[in-house]
Amino acid sequence: MKGGWVYLMADRYRGTVYIGVTADLAARVHQHRNGEGSDFVRRYGLTRLVCAEHHDRIENAIAREKAMKKWRREWKIRLIEEQNPD
C-alpha cells in the first residue's frame, strides 16, 4: 500500500484549523490554495500548511486523521506549535 499524509491547514496564527488526509501532499495543498477540493478550506480561506505527518500506510494516516478530528482544539494548537514554532 502507498503511504499517506495527515495535514493541518490554517488561515492565521491560532486561527481556524482544518485536518485532512492525502496520498500526495504537494498536490493537495496546491488544490486548497487554488480554491479546489474542500468547501470548508475554501470558505474559511485556509491557505497555510501548518503541520504534516507522513505515515507508511494510507490506512494509518486515515486512522490518525479520524483520531485527531476528535481532539480538543488546544491539543491541535499544541501539536502545531511543537512541530512548527515559526
ABEGO torsion letter per residue (X at the ends): XBBBBBBBBBABBGBBBBBBBBABAAAAAAAAAAGBEBAAAAAAGBABBABBBBBABAAAAAAAAAAAAABBAAAAAAAAAAABAX
